[in-house]
Amino acid sequence: MDSRTDRPNIFAGPYLDRSSHLREREDWLARAVRDPNARFVPVWQTRNLFTRGESMGALFLTADHIVVQSARAENLTFLGVHQERAFFMVELEGDAPPQVPESGEFRELRSLGAMLPGEEAGLLAYARALAIWRQRHRFCGVCGSPTRGTRAGHVLVCSNEACRAEQFPRIDPAIIVLVTDGQRALLGRQSSWPEGRYSTIAGFVEPGESLEDAIAREVHEETGIVVHDIRYHSSQPWPFPSSIMLGFTAHASSLAIARADQELEDVRWFTRADIASGFPAMPSRQSISFRLIQDWYDSGAERPLLETPGVRL
């Protein structure tokens, strides 16, 4: 089996039955939010709720918890069914963290996703993305009136009867590509990253642009390299705040690096031996960028990337 489909990227995978047909069932939803078996995924200021201590994991709430009991109905969004339980996202308001179990704390998912079981990471990412979308679309983009949630929180409708424009969850497509010349990988770094860290080339897809066109443009703008043989690898939801990362590989038609913009601080070609020596440092293990580099490295190395002692993770 192809490892790209057998091993989903972090935040991806069939971890949840989204049961979209139930979003229209107001009677079923009303019962589900009161069901002791239901679970609630709290999101406060883009942060998810985690258990404290060494056995860190996602902390879900039950229907009888004060945070859920005091939440407004419009702040509950049905996520789907997981392990025969209905899951809801609950948006928490206020400048101070709400009261949660002593065993829990609100933290940012971005740095912790790789430490979670895949299903928990996916649920938290899904809830985070929906919460951010809802927070950023409280007013109609057509007439400026307040919006109201429908379809269990998945559609925001303008409250102005003369408008009634509908808004749906936004996803920003972004390409991310590992460019090689056969024996080397083309990696760049931003000045804000930790010292020594490099990553694959990435950028947002622009209106009127195909994915292949976006890859060719971004690579050339950021590195001066022309590419061919563009091939799809895999994708990854990236809710920071609302992207879908579309991963590709490509071969370089030219080798001389000549950056056309200043988005990257540095761009270089790296061999597998370079990576095995500890420079460059790898991107976050939860990112699709790491997966792209890992699959390329493993395809031509004697030892897998994660088993090579000198690799700087």
N, C-alpha and C positions, 0 to 999 in steps of 0.2 A: 504493500500500500504506500502511496505517496505520503511522505512524512509531513508535507505541507498541509494536507487535509487531515491526516491522522493525529496531528499534534497542533491544536489550535493555538494561536497567539494569546497571550494574557489579555483578559477582558472579553475574549471571543469564545464561541462554542455554544452548543445546544444545552445550556444550563437551565433554561426556563421555557415553559410553554406560555407564550404571551397571551394566548386565549383572547385574541382581539374581538371575537364575537361577543364576549361577556362585557365589553365596555359599553354596550348599548342596553344591558340588562340592569336597570336601576334597582329592581326588586332584589336581584341576586347580589348586587354590590352592597345594598343596605344590610343584608344578612351577613355578608362576608366580613365587613368591617367590625362586626360584633362577635364574630366567631372566635372562641378561645384558641382555635387551631391556627388562626391567621397570624402573620408576622409583618412587622412594620419596620421599614428601613429609614431611619431618621437622617435628614441632611440639614446641617446648620452652617450657613455662610460658606458653602461649597465643601464643608468637611463632613466626613462620615464618622459613624460611631464604632469604635474599636474596643475590644477588651484590653485591659492593662496586663502587664507582666510578660513573661517569656512565652506563654502560650497565646500569643496575640492572634485575634481573629475578628471577624465582623460580629457586632453585637446587635441583635434584632430585638425589638420590643413586642409585647403582646397587647391585645386590645384593652386590657384592664390597666395598663400603665398610665400614670397621670399625664405624661407627655402626649400620648395618643388620645386620651379622654378629653384633654383641653384643646386639641387641635381643631381648627375650623374645617368644616367638611370640604371646602374648596382647596384646602392644603393637602388633601389626600389624593394620591394618584395610583390607580391600579397598575401593577407591574406585570402580573401573570401568576401562574401556578407552578410551584416548585415542590417536589416531594409531597404532593397532595395537599399543600398549603397554599392559600391565597397570600400573595405578597403585595404590600402597598408601600409607596414612598410617602413619607410625611415631611413636609417642609416646615422647618422650625424658624420662628421669627425672633427678633430681638437682638440687642447688641451683646448681651451676656449669654454664655452657654446655658441652655435649659437644664433643669434637674434630670439627671440620668442615674442609673445604678452606680454605686461606688466603684464597681469593677470596670466601668467604662470611661472613655474619654474621646472627645472629638479630635480627629487628626486628618491631615490631607492624604488622600489616596495615592497621589502621584508617586510618593517615595515608598509606599508600603504594599502596592499591588502584588509585587512578585513574591511577597512573603505569605500571601493568602492562598487557600485552596482555590482552584480555578472557578468553581461555581460561586463562591463568596465574592471573589474579585469582580466577576461579571455582574452580579447583582448590585454591588456598590457603584460600579461604573455607570450602569444603566440609570440608577436612581440619581446619581450626581448630574448626569447629562440632562435629564428631564427637569431637575430642580433649577439648573442654571437657565435653561431655555424659558421656563415659566417666569423666572425672576426678571428676565430681560425683555419679556413681551407682555408686560402688564397693561400696556396701552396699544391701541390699534395703530398700525403704521399707515393707515389710509386717512383716518379722520382724527386720531388722537384720543378717542374715547376709551374708557377702561374696558378691558377684556374680561370675559367670564369663561371658566373652564367647562368643557363638555366632554362626552365620551370618556368618562372616568379620568379626566385630566389630560387627555392626549390631543385635544383640539381647544384652541382659545378663540372665542367668538367675540366680535365687537358688540358692546352693549347698546350701541346706537342703532335703533330699529331701521333707520334710513340707510345704514351701512351694512352691518352684519357680516363684515369681512372675516374670513376664517384664517387662522394661522396654525401651522403644523410644526412639529419639532424640527428644528433646523440642524442639518448636518453639513459641515464644510469638507468637501473632498480635497485631500492633499496627497500628492504622490511622494514616494520615498524610494530611492533607487540605489542599489549597489552597482557601481560601474567598475569593471575590471578590464585589464588588458591581457588576461589569461593567467598571469602569475602575480599580479599586484591588484590591490583594491584602492580606489580613489576615495579618500576620506577628508572631511573638513571639520573645522571647529569654530565655534562662536566665542567671543572674548569673555562672555559671562559664565562659561562652563568651568567646571573644576579643572585644575591644571593638568595638562596632558591628555585630556579627553578629546577624542575625535569621533565622528559619526558619518553616516551615509548622507547623501545629498537629498534634500526634501524641499517642498514648496507647495503652495496652494494652486489648485487648478483655477484658471481664469475663465470668465464667461466666453462662450464661443470656441472653447479649446478642448480638444480630445486629450485623453490621458497621455497618449504617446507624444502629442505635441507639447504638453506641459513638461514631460520628462526632458525632451530635447531642449526646450527653452531654459528650464531651471538649471540643468547641468551646464549648458553653455554660458548662461549669465554668471553663474557662481564659480565656474572653473575654467571656462574657455575650451572645454573638451567637447568634441562632436561624438555622438553615440549612434550605434545601430544595434540590431538584433535585440530589441526590447521585449522582454518576456515577463508575464505576470508571475508573481511568487505567492503572495497571500495578502490578507488584509487584517486590520486591527481597529476596533473602536478605540478612540482616544478622546475621552471626555474632558479635555483640558484646554478649552472648555467644550468643544462640540465638533471634533474632527472625525473623519474616517480615513485612516492611513491606508493607502493602496500601494502595496509593496511590489517592486519590480527588480529585475536585474537587467543590465545592458552591457554591451561591449564598446570599448572606446575605438573610434575611428582615427583619433588624433591623440597625442600623448603630452604635448606641451601645455602646461598650465598657465592660463592668462585670465585672471579674474576680471569680469566686466562690472561687478558691483562690490560693495564693501560689507555685504551681509556676513561673510565669513572672515575670520581673522587670519586663517591659514588653510591651505589645501595642499595635500601631499599624496603621493603614491606610497603604499605600504605593502611589503611582502608578508607572507605568513611568518617568516623568521622574525621580522620586526615585531609583529604582534606577540609572538612567543617570548620575545625578550622583555616585554613589559612596556614598550612604547610603540603605538599609542595606547592610552587607557581606553577600555571599551565603554560604549554607551550603557545606559541602564539595562539591566537584564530583563526588565519587563517590557522593553520597547521592541517594536518590529525591526528597528535598526540593528539591534543586537542579533536578532534572529537571522537577518540577511547576512550579516558578517559571519555568524556562527556556521550557517549552512555552507557558505563559500569556503571558509577555512577548513571545515571538516571534510569537504570533497577532495582536498589535495594534501592533507597533513597526515603524518603517521599516527598522531594521537589527537583525539577530539579536543576542541577548544577548552571545554570545561575540565579536561583532565591534564592540561598543559600547565606545569607549575609556574612558569614565568608570566603567564598572561595576567594583565592588570585589570581586574573586574571592578 
